[in-house]
Amino acid sequence: MILLNHGRISLILCPIPLQDMLHSTSFLAVALLALPAAAANITTPKPGGSCQGKKSTRPNIVFIMADDQDKTMASTDYQPLLKKYIGEQGTEFHKHFCTVSLCCPSRVSLLTGKAAHNTNVTDVRSPYAGGYPKFIAEGHNENYLPVWLQQAGYNTYYTGKLMNMHGVETYNNPFPAGWNRSDYLLDPGTYRYLNSVMSLDEQEYRSMAGTYSTDNIRDRAVEFLGNGIDAGKPFFLGVAPIGPHGQDTPKGFDHPIPADRHKDLFPDLQVPRTPNFNPDKAGDVHYFASTPKLAPHQVEYLDEYYRRRIQALQSVDELVEALMLKLEQHRHVLANTYVFYTSDNGYHLGQHRLPPGKCTSMEDDINVPLLVRGPGIAKKASVSIPTSHTDLAPTFFQIAGIDLRDDFDGVPMPLTVEQQQSKTVKGEHINVEYWGGAYLEGTVFPHDPETARNTYKALRVVADDYDFMYTVWCTNERMLYDMKQDPYQMNNLYSTSGNATGYPVDQLKARLDTLLLTLKNCKGEVCRQPWSFVFPPSSGQDIQTLADAMDTKYDEFFGSQEAVKFSACAGGYLLEYEGSFAPRPFANEKGEAVLAARMEDWV
């Protein structure tokens, strides 16, 4: 690096990659001219000193999101490059959840930091619940992550799938706001691995026939990463390939299509035969109870589907490597960059006898991979602190040094060991919700009309000493699972009279129902600190966790609350069908009900 210091030319010897110098004719020309004058003023930078010409002091963010990738079927075990570049250099968050197990509403929640009941984007399509037109109609295009990051001085880039119904008829009506450069997959070509449709930088869409979708996304992502590095400003890069999502066919979604170079890998691979895979005993709630045991030809189909998913993930794995190799060419940038890897939602294949799909509140559909590397993040580490997709936008804000928004429903994730050990670490709860029918995939399964009634509200409560899942369906059936004792969700405890991790089931479900009642319509602070609404400060009770609330002196209080319930199975977030609005907060010593939040904290 050449500096002019009080009229004197100095040459600072910096570890600039050779390829960077060779590709910069201006650097070579200036360096050669300056060498004689600088010969007496050669210095070496101190450790940690800057050797960047255009220094970006705020961290960069690279966010990679697979499509429909599972965690519970161990898909990341078949991604050695993900393990090498992110897993071994960072931390895996084992209890990370999507808050809607469906593509579009999950992605919008991620991009806004809000629960789906606050974005009102609750499905993948119209007429009134979801898709890109709904995203626009709700006003999110002027008020979401890339817009906020640009306002804070970041350059922003995105390539791949943005959301459902972002297609050739809608992509420019209007264009997505907030991106310096973009190259989107567009419907109807989004889920066609060998015949996709894309739009680069707000230009007319083009056919990508004959090329492999994930490879196209990889190459564009590397280009955009180079743009971000060269600009010298902090940047956010979003990369969203479709792998391992199913292939769109005339008969519906079938298994994904891997790149030709990967199609013969893992010839004997099968869906893991976990206890919940095609069990002998049917479930006891809703359509789980009526789903028949899978036939041999259906199991064979599921194994083929699983192999194709793992094969399709190999190109996603190569995408990860391509981005990391680009960053490694610029070590100073890599040292100041956070890299996230996740999926929009999970996936099931034969668990609980179900055909391919997502959409349920079961662990297979909501627990998703999340691996993160970056400054201050422990290497080769894993944590089980509960986090969710609504926490990602607040986390990016914290990384970027931006003040958190009051309307965030999520909170910054504890990325570092210090944050993870802090007493102010994130709470135990994850709010999960869904409206409308479940989307069935695969071509060898009969249609079950009961899946049309798939609306539910659900809750995950995760702590060191306990781990529960609680769901209320729009049929008003209920599920309660002790995930420490029953990780495969085989024994619904709701109608039993025993204990769950030492807690009496009757008392436990009363607390969980009140917590779910608090969260199902919450907004902002109530979503972030629900126990502080149930037990406001003026109540004189210091309740911050489920364990605190399990004190028997609160039995009467929780027993008197209205239950979470539905009056109909609606296709969207329609309050008139969702029963009780919020719980009654705990009373103070004088018997006066203390309201911790106003009505607008929900509506």
C-alpha positions in Angstrom: 0.0 0.0 0.0 1.3 3.5 -0.9 0.6 6.4 1.4 1.4 10.1 1.1 2.6 11.3 4.5 3.3 15.0 4.8 4.6 15.1 1.3 6.7 12.0 1.6 5.8 8.8 -0.2 5.8 5.7 2.1 5.5 2.1 1.0 3.7 -0.1 3.5 4.2 -3.8 2.9 0.8 -5.5 3.2 -0.1 -9.1 2.6 -2.2 -8.4 -0.5 -3.1 -11.5 -2.4 -1.0 -11.9 -5.5 -4.0 -12.4 -7.7 -5.4 -9.0 -6.5 -2.2 -7.2 -7.5 -1.9 -8.9 -10.8 -5.5 -7.9 -11.7 -4.9 -4.3 -10.8 -2.8 -2.5 -13.5 -3.1 0.8 -11.6 -1.6 -0.8 -8.5 1.4 -2.0 -10.4 1.9 1.2 -12.3 1.8 3.4 -9.1 3.9 0.9 -7.2 6.7 0.9 -9.8 6.8 4.7 -9.9 6.8 5.0 -6.2 9.5 2.5 -5.4 12.5 4.8 -5.6 11.0 7.5 -3.5 9.7 5.1 -1.0 12.8 3.1 -0.6 13.8 4.9 2.6 10.3 4.8 4.1 9.4 1.1 4.0 7.3 -0.1 6.9 5.4 -3.1 7.9 1.9 -2.8 9.5 1.3 -3.8 13.0 -0.6 -7.0 13.7 -4.3 -6.3 13.2 -3.5 -3.1 11.3 -5.5 -2.2 8.2 -4.2 -3.1 4.7 -7.4 -2.2 3.0 -7.6 0.7 0.5 -11.3 1.2 1.0 -11.8 0.0 4.6 -15.2 -1.3 5.7 -15.2 -1.2 9.5 -18.7 -2.6 10.0 -19.0 -6.3 9.5 -20.3 -7.8 6.3 -23.0 -10.5 6.2 -23.3 -13.4 3.8 -26.6 -15.2 4.3 -27.2 -18.6 2.5 -30.6 -20.1 2.7 -31.4 -23.5 1.3 -35.0 -24.4 0.4 -36.9 -27.1 2.4 -33.8 -28.5 3.9 -34.4 -30.8 6.9 -32.3 -31.0 10.0 -33.8 -34.1 11.7 -33.0 -36.4 8.8 -29.3 -35.4 9.1 -29.0 -33.8 5.7 -26.1 -31.6 6.7 -24.1 -34.8 7.5 -23.8 -35.1 3.7 -22.4 -31.6 3.2 -18.6 -31.9 3.9 -17.9 -28.4 2.5 -20.5 -26.8 4.8 -18.8 -28.5 7.7 -15.3 -27.5 6.6 -16.0 -23.9 5.9 -18.7 -23.0 8.4 -19.2 -25.8 10.9 -15.5 -26.2 11.8 -15.0 -22.5 11.8 -18.2 -21.5 13.6 -21.1 -22.6 15.8 -24.1 -24.7 15.0 -27.4 -23.8 16.6 -29.3 -27.0 17.2 -32.5 -25.5 18.4 -33.2 -23.0 15.6 -36.7 -22.9 14.3 -38.8 -21.4 11.5 -41.9 -19.9 12.9 -44.1 -20.9 9.9 -43.2 -24.2 8.2 -44.0 -22.9 4.7 -41.7 -21.0 2.2 -43.3 -17.6 1.7 -44.5 -16.6 5.2 -41.3 -18.0 6.7 -39.2 -15.8 4.3 -41.2 -12.7 5.0 -40.9 -13.2 8.7 -37.2 -13.6 8.4 -36.9 -10.4 6.3 -39.0 -8.3 8.6 -38.2 -9.7 12.1 -42.0 -10.2 12.6 -44.3 -13.1 13.3 -46.5 -14.0 10.4 -49.6 -12.8 12.2 -48.0 -9.4 12.1 -46.8 -9.5 8.5 -50.2 -10.9 7.5 -48.3 -12.9 4.8 -49.5 -16.4 5.9 -49.4 -18.6 2.8 -47.6 -19.0 -0.5 -50.4 -17.8 -2.8 -53.5 -15.7 -3.1 -56.4 -14.8 -2.9 -55.8 -13.1 0.5 -53.1 -14.9 2.4 -49.7 -14.9 0.7 -47.2 -14.6 -2.1 -45.3 -11.6 -3.5 -48.5 -9.6 -4.3 -49.6 -9.9 -0.7 -46.1 -8.8 0.5 -46.5 -5.7 -1.7 -50.1 -5.1 -0.6 -49.1 -5.2 3.1 -46.5 -2.4 2.5 -43.5 -4.5 3.3 -41.6 -3.6 0.1 -40.7 -0.2 1.6 -40.1 -1.6 5.1 -37.9 -4.7 5.3 -34.3 -5.8 5.8 -32.5 -4.6 2.6 -34.2 -1.2 2.7 -33.1 -0.8 6.4 -29.6 -1.9 5.6 -29.2 0.5 2.7 -30.4 3.3 4.9 -27.6 2.3 7.3 -25.0 2.5 4.6 -24.8 -1.1 3.5 -24.6 -2.3 -0.1 -27.1 -5.2 -0.6 -27.2 -8.0 -3.0 -29.5 -11.0 -3.6 -29.7 -13.9 -5.9 -32.1 -16.9 -6.0 -35.6 -17.4 -4.8 -37.1 -14.4 -3.0 -40.6 -15.7 -2.3 -43.5 -17.5 -3.9 -45.6 -15.7 -6.6 -42.6 -13.6 -7.5 -42.9 -14.4 -11.1 -42.8 -13.2 -14.7 -46.2 -11.5 -14.2 -45.4 -9.8 -10.9 -41.6 -9.3 -10.7 -41.7 -5.6 -11.9 -45.0 -4.6 -10.3 -43.2 -3.2 -8.5 -39.6 -4.5 -8.4 -38.4 -5.6 -4.9 -36.9 -2.6 -3.2 -33.6 -2.3 -1.4 -31.1 -4.3 -3.5 -28.1 -2.7 -5.2 -28.0 -5.8 -7.5 -30.2 -8.8 -7.8 -30.8 -11.9 -9.9 -34.1 -13.6 -8.9 -35.6 -16.9 -9.8 -39.1 -16.3 -11.1 -42.2 -18.4 -11.3 -43.1 -20.5 -13.2 -39.4 -21.4 -13.5 -38.5 -21.2 -9.8 -38.7 -24.9 -9.1 -37.3 -26.2 -12.5 -33.8 -27.2 -11.9 -32.9 -27.4 -15.6 -35.3 -24.7 -17.1 -35.4 -21.8 -14.6 -36.4 -18.2 -15.4 -34.4 -15.3 -13.9 -34.4 -11.5 -13.9 -31.0 -9.7 -13.5 -30.9 -6.1 -12.1 -34.5 -5.3 -12.9 -34.1 -6.3 -16.5 -36.5 -8.3 -18.7 -36.7 -11.9 -17.4 -34.7 -14.5 -19.4 -34.8 -18.3 -19.8 -32.0 -20.3 -18.3 -33.0 -23.5 -20.2 -30.2 -26.1 -20.3 -28.3 -24.8 -17.3 -28.5 -26.1 -13.7 -30.3 -23.7 -11.4 -28.0 -24.0 -8.3 -24.9 -23.5 -10.5 -26.4 -20.3 -11.9 -27.1 -19.0 -8.4 -23.6 -20.0 -7.3 -21.9 -18.1 -10.1 -24.0 -15.0 -9.7 -23.5 -15.0 -5.9 -19.7 -15.1 -6.4 -20.0 -12.2 -8.8 -22.1 -10.2 -6.3 -19.7 -11.0 -3.5 -16.9 -9.6 -5.7 -19.0 -6.5 -6.2 -19.4 -6.1 -2.5 -15.7 -6.6 -1.7 -14.6 -4.1 -4.5 -17.0 -1.4 -3.3 -15.3 -1.1 0.0 -18.5 -0.6 1.9 -20.1 -3.0 4.3 -22.4 -5.4 2.4 -25.1 -7.9 2.8 -25.3 -10.8 0.4 -28.4 -13.0 0.3 -28.1 -16.3 -1.6 -31.1 -18.6 -1.9 -30.8 -21.6 -4.2 -33.8 -23.9 -4.5 -32.0 -27.1 -3.5 -33.2 -29.5 -2.1 -36.8 -28.3 -2.8 -38.9 -30.7 -5.0 -39.0 -30.3 -8.8 -42.2 -28.8 -10.3 -43.8 -31.3 -12.6 -47.3 -31.5 -14.3 -48.3 -34.0 -11.7 -47.2 -31.9 -8.8 -43.9 -31.7 -6.9 -41.6 -34.7 -7.3 -38.1 -35.3 -6.0 -35.5 -32.7 -6.8 -33.2 -33.0 -9.9 -29.5 -33.2 -8.9 -26.7 -31.9 -11.1 -25.6 -34.5 -13.6 -22.2 -34.8 -11.8 -24.0 -35.9 -8.6 -26.8 -38.1 -9.8 -25.0 -41.4 -9.1 -23.9 -40.5 -5.5 -25.2 -42.4 -2.4 -26.8 -45.2 -4.3 -27.9 -47.1 -1.2 -29.0 -44.2 0.9 -32.3 -44.4 2.7 -34.5 -42.2 4.8 -33.3 -42.7 8.4 -35.4 -45.4 10.1 -36.1 -43.4 13.2 -38.9 -44.5 15.5 -41.4 -42.1 13.9 -40.7 -43.3 10.4 -43.8 -45.2 9.2 -44.7 -46.3 12.7 -47.0 -49.2 13.4 -49.2 -47.0 15.6 -51.0 -44.0 14.0 -51.1 -40.6 15.7 -54.1 -39.7 17.8 -54.8 -36.2 16.5 -56.4 -34.8 13.3 -55.2 -36.3 10.0 -52.3 -38.1 11.7 -54.9 -40.5 13.1 -56.3 -41.4 9.7 -53.1 -41.6 7.8 -52.5 -45.3 6.8 -49.2 -47.1 7.2 -47.0 -46.6 4.1 -47.0 -49.4 1.6 -43.6 -50.9 0.4 -43.7 -49.0 -3.0 -44.3 -45.7 -1.1 -41.4 -46.4 1.2 -39.2 -47.1 -1.8 -40.3 -43.9 -3.4 -39.5 -42.0 -0.2 -36.0 -43.5 -0.2 -35.5 -42.4 -3.8 -36.8 -38.9 -2.8 -34.3 -38.7 0.1 -31.4 -39.7 -2.1 -32.3 -37.1 -4.7 -32.5 -34.5 -2.0 -29.0 -35.3 -0.7 -27.7 -35.4 -4.3 -29.2 -32.0 -5.0 -27.6 -30.6 -1.8 -24.1 -31.4 -3.2 -24.4 -28.4 -5.6 -25.5 -26.3 -2.7 -22.5 -27.5 -0.8 -20.3 -26.5 -3.7 -22.0 -23.1 -3.7 -20.9 -22.7 -0.1 -17.3 -23.5 -1.0 -17.3 -21.1 -4.0 -18.3 -18.2 -1.7 -15.8 -19.1 1.0 -12.9 -19.5 -1.5 -13.8 -16.0 -2.8 -13.7 -14.6 0.7 -10.4 -16.4 1.4 -8.8 -14.5 -1.5 -9.5 -11.4 0.6 -8.5 -12.3 4.1 -9.1 -8.9 5.6 -12.7 -9.1 4.3 -13.2 -12.7 5.5 -12.0 -11.7 9.0 -14.8 -9.1 9.1 -17.6 -11.2 7.6 -20.4 -13.2 9.2 -21.6 -16.2 7.2 -25.0 -17.7 8.0 -26.4 -21.0 6.6 -30.0 -22.1 7.1 -33.2 -23.2 5.4 -36.6 -21.5 5.1 -38.3 -24.5 6.7 -37.8 -28.1 7.5 -39.2 -31.2 5.8 -40.6 -34.7 6.4 -40.4 -37.9 4.5 -42.5 -40.7 6.0 -42.3 -39.5 9.6 -45.6 -40.1 11.2 -46.6 -41.9 8.0 -46.7 -38.6 6.1 -45.9 -38.2 2.4 -43.2 -35.7 1.4 -43.9 -32.2 2.7 -43.6 -29.6 5.5 -46.5 -27.5 7.0 -46.9 -29.3 10.3 -45.8 -28.2 13.8 -43.8 -31.4 14.2 -40.1 -31.1 14.8 -39.1 -32.4 11.3 -40.9 -29.4 9.8 -39.9 -26.6 12.1 -36.4 -27.4 13.4 -34.0 -26.2 10.7 -30.2 -26.1 10.2 -28.4 -23.0 11.3 -24.6 -22.6 11.2 -22.8 -19.3 11.7 -19.1 -18.2 11.5 -17.7 -14.8 12.0 -15.8 -12.5 14.3 -16.0 -13.6 17.9 -18.0 -16.8 17.2 -16.6 -20.0 18.7 -15.2 -22.6 16.3 -16.3 -26.2 16.2 -19.0 -25.3 18.7 -22.7 -26.1 19.1 -25.4 -24.7 21.4 -29.0 -25.6 22.2 -30.3 -22.1 23.0 -33.7 -21.7 21.2 -33.6 -19.2 18.3 -35.9 -18.6 15.4 -36.1 -16.9 12.0 -37.7 -13.9 13.5 -34.5 -13.4 15.4 -32.4 -13.1 12.2 -33.2 -9.5 11.2 -32.5 -8.2 14.8 -29.3 -10.2 14.7 -28.2 -8.6 11.5 -29.1 -5.2 13.0 -26.9 -5.9 16.0 -24.0 -7.0 13.8 -24.4 -3.8 11.7 -24.6 -1.6 14.8 -28.1 -0.4 14.0 -30.6 0.4 16.8 -33.2 -2.3 17.1 -36.7 -1.6 15.9 -39.5 -1.5 18.5 -41.7 -3.5 16.2 -39.3 -6.4 16.0 -41.0 -9.6 17.4 -37.6 -11.3 17.6 -34.4 -10.5 19.5 -30.7 -10.7 18.5 -29.3 -14.2 18.7 -26.5 -14.9 21.2 -23.8 -15.5 18.7 -20.7 -15.4 21.0 -19.9 -17.4 24.1 -20.1 -14.3 26.2 -23.6 -13.6 24.9 -24.6 -17.2 25.4 -23.5 -17.1 29.0 -25.1 -13.8 29.7 -28.0 -13.6 32.2 -29.9 -11.6 29.7 -29.9 -14.3 27.1 -33.0 -14.9 24.9 -36.0 -16.6 26.5 -37.1 -20.1 26.2 -40.1 -19.8 23.9 -40.6 -20.1 20.1 -44.0 -19.2 18.6 -45.0 -21.3 15.6 -48.2 -20.8 13.5 -49.9 -21.9 10.3 -53.0 -21.2 8.4 -54.8 -23.0 5.6 -54.2 -26.4 4.1 -51.0 -28.5 4.2 -49.3 -28.8 0.8 -48.8 -32.4 -0.2 -45.9 -33.4 -2.4 -44.8 -36.6 -4.0 -46.6 -38.5 -6.8 -47.6 -41.8 -5.3 -49.8 -40.7 -2.4 -53.6 -40.3 -2.3 -55.0 -36.9 -1.3 -56.3 -36.7 2.2 -59.0 -34.1 2.5 -58.3 -33.7 6.2 -55.0 -31.9 5.4 -57.1 -28.9 4.2 -57.7 -28.2 7.9 -54.1 -27.6 8.9 -54.4 -24.3 10.7 -52.8 -24.4 14.1 -51.0 -22.4 16.8 -47.9 -24.0 18.4 -45.3 -23.4 21.0 -41.8 -24.7 21.6 -40.3 -24.2 25.1 -36.7 -25.1 25.4 -34.5 -24.9 28.5 -31.6 -26.9 30.0 -33.9 -28.8 32.2 -37.0 -29.3 30.0 -38.1 -29.2 26.4 -41.8 -29.2 25.4 -43.9 -28.9 22.2 -47.5 -27.8 22.5 -50.0 -27.4 19.6 -53.6 -26.4 19.3 -55.2 -27.3 16.0 -58.1 -25.4 14.4 -60.2 -28.5 15.2 -59.3 -27.7 18.9 -57.4 -31.0 19.2 -54.2 -30.7 21.2 -50.7 -32.2 21.3 -48.2 -32.1 24.1 -44.8 -33.7 23.8 -42.0 -34.0 26.2 -39.1 -33.6 23.8 -36.4 -34.7 26.3 -38.1 -38.0 26.9 -39.8 -38.4 23.5 -37.7 -36.6 20.8 -39.6 -38.4 18.0 -43.0 -37.3 19.2 -44.6 -40.7 19.5 -46.5 -40.1 22.8 -49.0 -37.3 23.0 -49.3 -36.5 26.7 -52.1 -34.0 26.5 -54.9 -36.4 27.7 -52.7 -38.2 30.2 -52.5 -37.7 33.9 -48.8 -38.4 34.5 -45.7 -36.2 34.7 -43.6 -34.6 32.0 -40.0 -34.0 33.0 -41.2 -34.0 36.6 -44.1 -31.6 36.1 -47.7 -32.7 36.5 -49.3 -32.7 33.0 -52.5 -30.9 34.1 -50.5 -28.0 35.6 -48.0 -28.0 32.7 -50.6 -27.7 30.0 -52.4 -24.9 31.8 -49.2 -22.9 31.8 -48.3 -23.7 28.2 -51.8 -22.8 27.0 -51.6 -19.4 28.7 -48.2 -18.8 27.2 -49.5 -19.7 23.7 -52.6 -17.5 24.3 -50.2 -14.6 25.0 -48.0 -15.3 21.9 -50.6 -16.1 19.3 -51.6 -12.5 18.7 -48.6 -10.7 20.3 -46.7 -7.8 18.9 -43.3 -6.4 19.6 -42.4 -6.4 23.3 -45.1 -8.9 24.2 -43.6 -11.4 21.7 -40.2 -10.9 23.1 -41.1 -11.0 26.8 -44.5 -12.8 27.1 -44.1 -13.7 30.8 -43.8 -9.9 31.5 -47.3 -9.5 30.2 -48.8 -12.4 32.1 -47.0 -11.3 35.2 -46.4 -7.5 34.8 -43.9 -5.8 37.1 -46.6 -4.1 39.2 -48.0 -7.6 40.1 -45.0 -8.1 42.4 -44.2 -11.4 40.8 -40.8 -12.1 39.2 -41.7 -14.7 36.6 -39.4 -15.1 33.6 -39.5 -18.8 32.7 -41.9 -21.7 32.6 -40.1 -23.1 35.6 -40.9 -19.9 37.6 -44.6 -20.2 36.5 -44.8 -23.8 37.6 -45.0 -22.8 41.3 -48.2 -24.4 42.7 -49.4 -21.0 44.1 -50.3 -20.0 40.5 -52.5 -23.1 39.9 -55.8 -21.2 40.4 -54.6 -18.3 38.2 -53.7 -20.5 35.3 -56.7 -22.7 35.7 -59.0 -19.7 35.4 -57.6 -18.6 32.0 -59.6 -19.0 28.8 -58.2 -21.7 26.6 -56.6 -21.2 23.1 -59.3 -22.3 20.7 -60.6 -21.8 17.1 -64.2 -21.4 15.9 -63.3 -22.5 12.3 -60.3 -23.6 10.2 -59.7 -20.4 8.3 -57.3 -20.1 5.3 -55.6 -17.0 6.7 -55.1 -14.9 9.8 -58.7 -13.9 10.5 -59.3 -12.8 14.1 -63.0 -13.7 14.2 -62.1 -17.4 14.0 -59.2 -17.4 16.5 -61.0 -17.4 19.8 -59.7 -15.6 22.9 -57.5 -12.6 22.2 -55.1 -12.6 25.2 -54.9 -13.9 28.7 -55.9 -12.0 31.8 -52.7 -10.7 33.5 -51.9 -11.7 37.1 -53.6 -9.4 39.7 -51.6 -7.4 42.2 -52.1 -7.8 46.0 -55.2 -5.5 45.9 -56.9 -7.7 43.4 -56.6 -5.1 40.6 -55.9 -6.5 37.1 -52.7 -5.0 35.9 -52.5 -4.6 32.1 -48.9 -4.8 30.9 -49.7 -3.9 27.3 -52.3 -1.9 25.5 -54.6 -3.3 22.9 -52.4 -2.1 20.1 -49.7 -4.4 21.4 -51.7 -7.2 19.7 -53.5 -5.6 16.8 
